[in-house]
Every structure is written in C-alpha cells, then in structure tokens.
C-alpha cells in the first residue's frame, strides 16, 4: 500500500477510500508507528464500529482487504 507515512506515529486518513459507496459511513486510516510497524483501522460512524489491524511490514491493499474480510 502506498501513502504518505510522514509524520510517523500519526493517523492518516486515506483519500478515495470508497466513502461514496458507503455513504460516508466508513473510512480508512493508516499509520507507520515509531518502531516501524504499520497500523490500519477502518472506522464507522459509531465508536463501536471499528476494526484494527497491525502489520510488521508495509501491507498491500489486497492484504488489508483480505484480512478485513476474514475479521468481519
């Protein structure tokens, strides 16, 4: 997955992350942590609607989608 990882340890909201097809209900945020791991979260309108993933190396978009599908 490509994106701006600067500054590290800061959540970055992904642009063009299918907001229109979900009616703005869900969005994707990514972060490279200060120790070099990658965190991904999909957040819904409710604070209870949240899925977190963590990777030891930079994940591909396909990996994120696959992991989310298995988690949901």
Gaussian input, Z-matrix of N, CA and C with variables (Angstrom, degrees):
# hf/3-21g

backbone

0 1
 N
 C     1     B1
 C     2     B2     1     A1
 N     3     B3     2     A2     1     D1
 C     4     B4     3     A3     2     D2
 C     5     B5     4     A4     3     D3
 N     6     B6     5     A5     4     D4
 C     7     B7     6     A6     5     D5
 C     8     B8     7     A7     6     D6
 N     9     B9     8     A8     7     D7
 C    10    B10     9     A9     8     D8
 C    11    B11    10    A10     9     D9
 N    12    B12    11    A11    10    D10
 C    13    B13    12    A12    11    D11
 C    14    B14    13    A13    12    D12
 N    15    B15    14    A14    13    D13
 C    16    B16    15    A15    14    D14
 C    17    B17    16    A16    15    D15
 N    18    B18    17    A17    16    D16
 C    19    B19    18    A18    17    D17
 C    20    B20    19    A19    18    D18
 N    21    B21    20    A20    19    D19
 C    22    B22    21    A21    20    D20
 C    23    B23    22    A22    21    D21
 N    24    B24    23    A23    22    D22
 C    25    B25    24    A24    23    D23
 C    26    B26    25    A25    24    D24
 N    27    B27    26    A26    25    D25
 C    28    B28    27    A27    26    D26
 C    29    B29    28    A28    27    D27
 N    30    B30    29    A29    28    D28
 C    31    B31    30    A30    29    D29
 C    32    B32    31    A31    30    D30
 N    33    B33    32    A32    31    D31
 C    34    B34    33    A33    32    D32
 C    35    B35    34    A34    33    D33
 N    36    B36    35    A35    34    D34
 C    37    B37    36    A36    35    D35
 C    38    B38    37    A37    36    D36
 N    39    B39    38    A38    37    D37
 C    40    B40    39    A39    38    D38
 C    41    B41    40    A40    39    D39
 N    42    B42    41    A41    40    D40
 C    43    B43    42    A42    41    D41
 C    44    B44    43    A43    42    D42
 N    45    B45    44    A44    43    D43
 C    46    B46    45    A45    44    D44
 C    47    B47    46    A46    45    D45
 N    48    B48    47    A47    46    D46
 C    49    B49    48    A48    47    D47
 C    50    B50    49    A49    48    D48
 N    51    B51    50    A50    49    D49
 C    52    B52    51    A51    50    D50
 C    53    B53    52    A52    51    D51
 N    54    B54    53    A53    52    D52
 C    55    B55    54    A54    53    D53
 C    56    B56    55    A55    54    D54
 N    57    B57    56    A56    55    D55
 C    58    B58    57    A57    56    D56
 C    59    B59    58    A58    57    D57
 N    60    B60    59    A59    58    D58
 C    61    B61    60    A60    59    D59
 C    62    B62    61    A61    60    D60
 N    63    B63    62    A62    61    D61
 C    64    B64    63    A63    62    D62
 C    65    B65    64    A64    63    D63
 N    66    B66    65    A65    64    D64
 C    67    B67    66    A66    65    D65
 C    68    B68    67    A67    66    D66
 N    69    B69    68    A68    67    D67
 C    70    B70    69    A69    68    D68
 C    71    B71    70    A70    69    D69
 N    72    B72    71    A71    70    D70
 C    73    B73    72    A72    71    D71
 C    74    B74    73    A73    72    D72
 N    75    B75    74    A74    73    D73
 C    76    B76    75    A75    74    D74
 C    77    B77    76    A76    75    D75
 N    78    B78    77    A77    76    D76
 C    79    B79    78    A78    77    D77
 C    80    B80    79    A79    78    D78
 N    81    B81    80    A80    79    D79
 C    82    B82    81    A81    80    D80
 C    83    B83    82    A82    81    D81
 N    84    B84    83    A83    82    D82
 C    85    B85    84    A84    83    D83
 C    86    B86    85    A85    84    D84
 N    87    B87    86    A86    85    D85
 C    88    B88    87    A87    86    D86
 C    89    B89    88    A88    87    D87
 N    90    B90    89    A89    88    D88
 C    91    B91    90    A90    89    D89
 C    92    B92    91    A91    90    D90
 N    93    B93    92    A92    91    D91
 C    94    B94    93    A93    92    D92
 C    95    B95    94    A94    93    D93
 N    96    B96    95    A95    94    D94
 C    97    B97    96    A96    95    D95
 C    98    B98    97    A97    96    D96
 N    99    B99    98    A98    97    D97
 C   100   B100    99    A99    98    D98
 C   101   B101   100   A100    99    D99
 N   102   B102   101   A101   100   D100
 C   103   B103   102   A102   101   D101
 C   104   B104   103   A103   102   D102
 N   105   B105   104   A104   103   D103
 C   106   B106   105   A105   104   D104
 C   107   B107   106   A106   105   D105
 N   108   B108   107   A107   106   D106
 C   109   B109   108   A108   107   D107
 C   110   B110   109   A109   108   D108
 N   111   B111   110   A110   109   D109
 C   112   B112   111   A111   110   D110
 C   113   B113   112   A112   111   D111
 N   114   B114   113   A113   112   D112
 C   115   B115   114   A114   113   D113
 C   116   B116   115   A115   114   D114
 N   117   B117   116   A116   115   D115
 C   118   B118   117   A117   116   D116
 C   119   B119   118   A118   117   D117
 N   120   B120   119   A119   118   D118
 C   121   B121   120   A120   119   D119
 C   122   B122   121   A121   120   D120
 N   123   B123   122   A122   121   D121
 C   124   B124   123   A123   122   D122
 C   125   B125   124   A124   123   D123
 N   126   B126   125   A125   124   D124
 C   127   B127   126   A126   125   D125
 C   128   B128   127   A127   126   D126
 N   129   B129   128   A128   127   D127
 C   130   B130   129   A129   128   D128
 C   131   B131   130   A130   129   D129
 N   132   B132   131   A131   130   D130
 C   133   B133   132   A132   131   D131
 C   134   B134   133   A133   132   D132
 N   135   B135   134   A134   133   D133
 C   136   B136   135   A135   134   D134
 C   137   B137   136   A136   135   D135
 N   138   B138   137   A137   136   D136
 C   139   B139   138   A138   137   D137
 C   140   B140   139   A139   138   D138
 N   141   B141   140   A140   139   D139
 C   142   B142   141   A141   140   D140
 C   143   B143   142   A142   141   D141
 N   144   B144   143   A143   142   D142
 C   145   B145   144   A144   143   D143
 C   146   B146   145   A145   144   D144
 N   147   B147   146   A146   145   D145
 C   148   B148   147   A147   146   D146
 C   149   B149   148   A148   147   D147
 N   150   B150   149   A149   148   D148
 C   151   B151   150   A150   149   D149
 C   152   B152   151   A151   150   D150
 N   153   B153   152   A152   151   D151
 C   154   B154   153   A153   152   D152
 C   155   B155   154   A154   153   D153
 N   156   B156   155   A155   154   D154
 C   157   B157   156   A156   155   D155
 C   158   B158   157   A157   156   D156
 N   159   B159   158   A158   157   D157
 C   160   B160   159   A159   158   D158
 C   161   B161   160   A160   159   D159
 N   162   B162   161   A161   160   D160
 C   163   B163   162   A162   161   D161
 C   164   B164   163   A163   162   D162
 N   165   B165   164   A164   163   D163
 C   166   B166   165   A165   164   D164
 C   167   B167   166   A166   165   D165
 N   168   B168   167   A167   166   D166
 C   169   B169   168   A168   167   D167
 C   170   B170   169   A169   168   D168
 N   171   B171   170   A170   169   D169
 C   172   B172   171   A171   170   D170
 C   173   B173   172   A172   171   D171
 N   174   B174   173   A173   172   D172
 C   175   B175   174   A174   173   D173
 C   176   B176   175   A175   174   D174
 N   177   B177   176   A176   175   D175
 C   178   B178   177   A177   176   D176
 C   179   B179   178   A178   177   D177
 N   180   B180   179   A179   178   D178
 C   181   B181   180   A180   179   D179
 C   182   B182   181   A181   180   D180
 N   183   B183   182   A182   181   D181
 C   184   B184   183   A183   182   D182
 C   185   B185   184   A184   183   D183
 N   186   B186   185   A185   184   D184
 C   187   B187   186   A186   185   D185
 C   188   B188   187   A187   186   D186
 N   189   B189   188   A188   187   D187
 C   190   B190   189   A189   188   D188
 C   191   B191   190   A190   189   D189
 N   192   B192   191   A191   190   D190
 C   193   B193   192   A192   191   D191
 C   194   B194   193   A193   192   D192
 N   195   B195   194   A194   193   D193
 C   196   B196   195   A195   194   D194
 C   197   B197   196   A196   195   D195
 N   198   B198   197   A197   196   D196
 C   199   B199   198   A198   197   D197
 C   200   B200   199   A199   198   D198
 N   201   B201   200   A200   199   D199
 C   202   B202   201   A201   200   D200
 C   203   B203   202   A202   201   D201
 N   204   B204   203   A203   202   D202
 C   205   B205   204   A204   203   D203
 C   206   B206   205   A205   204   D204
 N   207   B207   206   A206   205   D205
 C   208   B208   207   A207   206   D206
 C   209   B209   208   A208   207   D207
 N   210   B210   209   A209   208   D208
 C   211   B211   210   A210   209   D209
 C   212   B212   211   A211   210   D210
 N   213   B213   212   A212   211   D211
 C   214   B214   213   A213   212   D212
 C   215   B215   214   A214   213   D213

   B1=1.4458
   B2=1.5198
   B3=1.2813
   B4=1.4571
   B5=1.5117
   B6=1.2708
   B7=1.4537
   B8=1.5113
   B9=1.2968
   B10=1.4504
   B11=1.5138
   B12=1.3218
   B13=1.4588
   B14=1.5202
   B15=1.3240
   B16=1.4546
   B17=1.5197
   B18=1.2972
   B19=1.4604
   B20=1.5239
   B21=1.3259
   B22=1.4596
   B23=1.5262
   B24=1.3192
   B25=1.4681
   B26=1.5276
   B27=1.3343
   B28=1.4620
   B29=1.5182
   B30=1.3289
   B31=1.4639
   B32=1.5158
   B33=1.3330
   B34=1.4634
   B35=1.5201
   B36=1.3127
   B37=1.4537
   B38=1.5182
   B39=1.3261
   B40=1.4566
   B41=1.5233
   B42=1.3188
   B43=1.4616
   B44=1.5232
   B45=1.3274
   B46=1.4564
   B47=1.5157
   B48=1.3135
   B49=1.4654
   B50=1.5283
   B51=1.3242
   B52=1.4747
   B53=1.5219
   B54=1.3244
   B55=1.4680
   B56=1.5209
   B57=1.3296
   B58=1.4615
   B59=1.5187
   B60=1.3411
   B61=1.4668
   B62=1.5254
   B63=1.3412
   B64=1.4665
   B65=1.5223
   B66=1.3209
   B67=1.4602
   B68=1.5203
   B69=1.3304
   B70=1.4570
   B71=1.5150
   B72=1.3335
   B73=1.4525
   B74=1.5223
   B75=1.3190
   B76=1.4587
   B77=1.5157
   B78=1.3402
   B79=1.4588
   B80=1.5301
   B81=1.3212
   B82=1.4578
   B83=1.5196
   B84=1.3374
   B85=1.4538
   B86=1.5276
   B87=1.3373
   B88=1.4652
   B89=1.5274
   B90=1.3403
   B91=1.4571
   B92=1.5261
   B93=1.3237
   B94=1.4571
   B95=1.5208
   B96=1.3245
   B97=1.4564
   B98=1.5250
   B99=1.3134
   B100=1.4666
   B101=1.5237
   B102=1.3508
   B103=1.4708
   B104=1.5228
   B105=1.3485
   B106=1.4618
   B107=1.5141
   B108=1.3331
   B109=1.4608
   B110=1.5286
   B111=1.3298
   B112=1.4577
   B113=1.5172
   B114=1.3270
   B115=1.4582
   B116=1.5241
   B117=1.3145
   B118=1.4558
   B119=1.5210
   B120=1.3212
   B121=1.4600
   B122=1.5174
   B123=1.3101
   B124=1.4455
   B125=1.5164
   B126=1.3244
   B127=1.4492
   B128=1.5218
   B129=1.3325
   B130=1.4581
   B131=1.5178
   B132=1.3148
   B133=1.4574
   B134=1.5249
   B135=1.3134
   B136=1.4585
   B137=1.5233
   B138=1.3330
   B139=1.4659
   B140=1.5181
   B141=1.3182
   B142=1.4570
   B143=1.5275
   B144=1.3347
   B145=1.4625
   B146=1.5202
   B147=1.3414
   B148=1.4555
   B149=1.5262
   B150=1.3114
   B151=1.4634
   B152=1.5199
   B153=1.3232
   B154=1.4637
   B155=1.5232
   B156=1.3250
   B157=1.4630
   B158=1.5182
   B159=1.3360
   B160=1.4608
   B161=1.5254
   B162=1.3282
   B163=1.4644
   B164=1.5243
   B165=1.3239
   B166=1.4652
   B167=1.5287
   B168=1.3342
   B169=1.4628
   B170=1.5275
   B171=1.3132
   B172=1.4630
   B173=1.5330
   B174=1.3452
   B175=1.4653
   B176=1.5244
   B177=1.3221
   B178=1.4666
   B179=1.5325
   B180=1.3076
   B181=1.4661
   B182=1.5278
   B183=1.3346
   B184=1.4639
   B185=1.5293
   B186=1.3373
   B187=1.4616
   B188=1.5171
   B189=1.3209
   B190=1.4635
   B191=1.5242
   B192=1.3207
   B193=1.4689
   B194=1.5239
   B195=1.3183
   B196=1.4578
   B197=1.5243
   B198=1.3246
   B199=1.4599
   B200=1.5301
   B201=1.3277
   B202=1.4624
   B203=1.5205
   B204=1.3178
   B205=1.4633
   B206=1.5197
   B207=1.3226
   B208=1.4678
   B209=1.5306
   B210=1.3214
   B211=1.4632
   B212=1.5213
   B213=1.3244
   B214=1.4640
   B215=1.5024
   A1=107.37
   A2=116.47
   A3=119.70
   A4=109.19
   A5=115.85
   A6=120.38
   A7=109.18
   A8=115.10
   A9=119.84
   A10=108.32
   A11=115.87
   A12=120.67
   A13=110.44
   A14=117.14
   A15=121.52
   A16=109.77
   A17=120.54
   A18=126.20
   A19=111.22
   A20=115.73
   A21=120.86
   A22=109.59
   A23=114.81
   A24=122.96
   A25=112.24
   A26=116.08
   A27=122.04
   A28=108.26
   A29=116.80
   A30=120.36
   A31=109.49
   A32=116.36
   A33=122.74
   A34=108.02
   A35=116.59
   A36=121.20
   A37=108.95
   A38=116.19
   A39=121.63
   A40=109.36
   A41=116.06
   A42=121.73
   A43=109.72
   A44=116.54
   A45=120.48
   A46=112.41
   A47=116.79
   A48=121.26
   A49=112.30
   A50=116.26
   A51=123.22
   A52=112.80
   A53=116.70
   A54=118.88
   A55=111.22
   A56=117.47
   A57=119.23
   A58=111.50
   A59=117.52
   A60=119.44
   A61=112.37
   A62=117.67
   A63=120.21
   A64=111.33
   A65=116.13
   A66=119.91
   A67=112.56
   A68=116.97
   A69=120.46
   A70=113.56
   A71=117.20
   A72=121.25
   A73=112.63
   A74=117.89
   A75=122.76
   A76=110.74
   A77=116.68
   A78=120.89
   A79=109.18
   A80=115.45
   A81=123.24
   A82=109.45
   A83=116.71
   A84=122.18
   A85=108.81
   A86=116.16
   A87=121.73
   A88=110.02
   A89=115.35
   A90=120.50
   A91=109.86
   A92=115.85
   A93=119.99
   A94=105.29
   A95=116.97
   A96=120.57
   A97=110.47
   A98=116.05
   A99=120.09
   A100=112.15
   A101=117.87
   A102=120.47
   A103=113.11
   A104=117.54
   A105=121.72
   A106=116.07
   A107=118.66
   A108=120.94
   A109=108.60
   A110=115.36
   A111=120.67
   A112=108.82
   A113=115.66
   A114=120.95
   A115=108.30
   A116=115.21
   A117=122.33
   A118=107.01
   A119=116.66
   A120=118.73
   A121=109.45
   A122=113.88
   A123=121.82
   A124=105.18
   A125=116.24
   A126=121.05
   A127=109.94
   A128=115.69
   A129=121.68
   A130=110.34
   A131=116.18
   A132=120.58
   A133=112.07
   A134=117.94
   A135=121.64
   A136=108.83
   A137=117.23
   A138=119.76
   A139=111.33
   A140=117.48
   A141=121.21
   A142=111.28
   A143=117.28
   A144=122.10
   A145=109.35
   A146=116.57
   A147=119.56
   A148=109.39
   A149=115.01
   A150=121.73
   A151=107.75
   A152=117.01
   A153=122.17
   A154=110.49
   A155=115.34
   A156=122.09
   A157=108.08
   A158=117.13
   A159=121.23
   A160=109.22
   A161=115.64
   A162=121.86
   A163=109.43
   A164=116.18
   A165=120.24
   A166=111.99
   A167=116.93
   A168=121.65
   A169=108.10
   A170=116.37
   A171=121.16
   A172=110.39
   A173=118.69
   A174=121.35
   A175=111.79
   A176=115.20
   A177=119.79
   A178=107.67
   A179=115.85
   A180=120.05
   A181=109.98
   A182=116.90
   A183=121.50
   A184=111.11
   A185=116.76
   A186=121.16
   A187=110.79
   A188=116.65
   A189=121.01
   A190=110.16
   A191=117.34
   A192=121.48
   A193=110.08
   A194=117.55
   A195=121.49
   A196=111.59
   A197=116.76
   A198=120.69
   A199=111.81
   A200=116.40
   A201=119.24
   A202=111.83
   A203=116.29
   A204=119.57
   A205=110.65
   A206=117.79
   A207=120.10
   A208=111.22
   A209=117.44
   A210=121.27
   A211=111.83
   A212=116.53
   A213=121.12
   A214=108.78
   D1=135.12
   D2=178.72
   D3=-104.43
   D4=155.73
   D5=179.10
   D6=169.74
   D7=176.63
   D8=177.09
   D9=-88.46
   D10=119.20
   D11=-179.55
   D12=-100.67
   D13=11.46
   D14=-177.19
   D15=-107.20
   D16=133.81
   D17=-6.22
   D18=-76.93
   D19=154.78
   D20=177.70
   D21=-66.32
   D22=157.95
   D23=178.07
   D24=62.16
   D25=29.50
   D26=176.44
   D27=-130.03
   D28=132.00
   D29=177.64
   D30=-69.45
   D31=133.45
   D32=177.28
   D33=-119.07
   D34=123.14
   D35=178.97
   D36=-78.90
   D37=128.85
   D38=-177.04
   D39=-77.01
   D40=128.45
   D41=177.74
   D42=-81.31
   D43=140.91
   D44=177.84
   D45=70.62
   D46=38.49
   D47=-174.60
   D48=-98.37
   D49=43.15
   D50=176.29
   D51=67.72
   D52=26.46
   D53=179.20
   D54=-60.75
   D55=-36.05
   D56=-177.62
   D57=-67.80
   D58=-37.82
   D59=-178.77
   D60=-74.91
   D61=-18.14
   D62=176.81
   D63=-103.64
   D64=6.69
   D65=179.93
   D66=66.62
   D67=24.16
   D68=179.97
   D69=79.45
   D70=7.20
   D71=-176.87
   D72=-73.14
   D73=-33.95
   D74=-175.42
   D75=-123.56
   D76=149.11
   D77=170.65
   D78=-145.71
   D79=160.88
   D80=-176.32
   D81=-111.77
   D82=135.35
   D83=175.68
   D84=-127.53
   D85=144.90
   D86=-178.55
   D87=-131.27
   D88=155.59
   D89=178.66
   D90=-153.63
   D91=139.86
   D92=165.26
   D93=-99.47
   D94=122.89
   D95=-177.10
   D96=-76.29
   D97=166.98
   D98=-179.04
   D99=-65.72
   D100=-19.60
   D101=177.51
   D102=-98.05
   D103=13.62
   D104=172.89
   D105=88.16
   D106=5.86
   D107=175.72
   D108=-87.81
   D109=166.57
   D110=179.55
   D111=-121.32
   D112=132.97
   D113=178.16
   D114=-117.89
   D115=142.57
   D116=178.64
   D117=-130.86
   D118=136.88
   D119=173.33
   D120=-138.08
   D121=140.44
   D122=173.97
   D123=-109.69
   D124=123.74
   D125=-172.94
   D126=-119.79
   D127=133.60
   D128=175.62
   D129=-99.90
   D130=-176.00
   D131=-177.38
   D132=-70.23
   D133=-25.35
   D134=177.65
   D135=-94.50
   D136=144.10
   D137=178.23
   D138=-62.58
   D139=-20.82
   D140=178.22
   D141=-79.74
   D142=-19.19
   D143=-179.65
   D144=-87.18
   D145=85.79
   D146=-178.30
   D147=-152.74
   D148=135.97
   D149=177.68
   D150=-126.59
   D151=126.46
   D152=-178.40
   D153=-112.34
   D154=138.94
   D155=175.00
   D156=-132.17
   D157=150.89
   D158=177.01
   D159=-137.68
   D160=141.31
   D161=-177.02
   D162=-132.16
   D163=147.70
   D164=178.26
   D165=-83.25
   D166=-17.57
   D167=175.50
   D168=-137.81
   D169=168.15
   D170=-175.53
   D171=-61.91
   D172=119.78
   D173=-177.73
   D174=-83.23
   D175=155.61
   D176=171.60
   D177=-83.78
   D178=160.74
   D179=177.87
   D180=-61.24
   D181=-38.83
   D182=-180.00
   D183=-62.03
   D184=-38.88
   D185=177.86
   D186=-63.96
   D187=-44.06
   D188=179.47
   D189=-61.14
   D190=-46.17
   D191=-179.29
   D192=-62.30
   D193=-45.43
   D194=179.35
   D195=-61.07
   D196=-44.97
   D197=-179.47
   D198=-66.14
   D199=-38.65
   D200=177.07
   D201=-65.51
   D202=-40.79
   D203=178.79
   D204=-60.79
   D205=-41.86
   D206=-179.25
   D207=-71.48
   D208=-28.52
   D209=-179.65
   D210=-76.65
   D211=-34.95
   D212=-178.26
   D213=-83.77

